[in-house]
């Protein structure tokens, strides 16, 4: 899926809160488009992959 790859790439390059907020905005837009199940999968994957980035996890929990 194109969105998933884009989100994963954006997350990999994110390095500060502003970048994390941009990634989360993409996820929110995806959720509004009706992809709630995919959004949950993506969030779970990002939580596990970026477990050592508490700021990113904070932003993800707001989605």
C-alpha positions, 0 to 999 in steps of 0.5 A: 500500500502506497500510504503505508510505505510513505508513512514508514519512510517519513517516520524513518526520516523524522527527527524532531517533534515537528516531523513526528506531527507531520507523520501523525497528520498523514495518519489522521488523514488516512483515518478520516478516509476510512482506513481505520483498521490499517491505521491501527496496524500502522500505529502498532508497528510504529510504536514497536519500531520506534519504542525508544522515541518517546516524543514520537510515541506521544504524538502517535498516542494523540492520533 
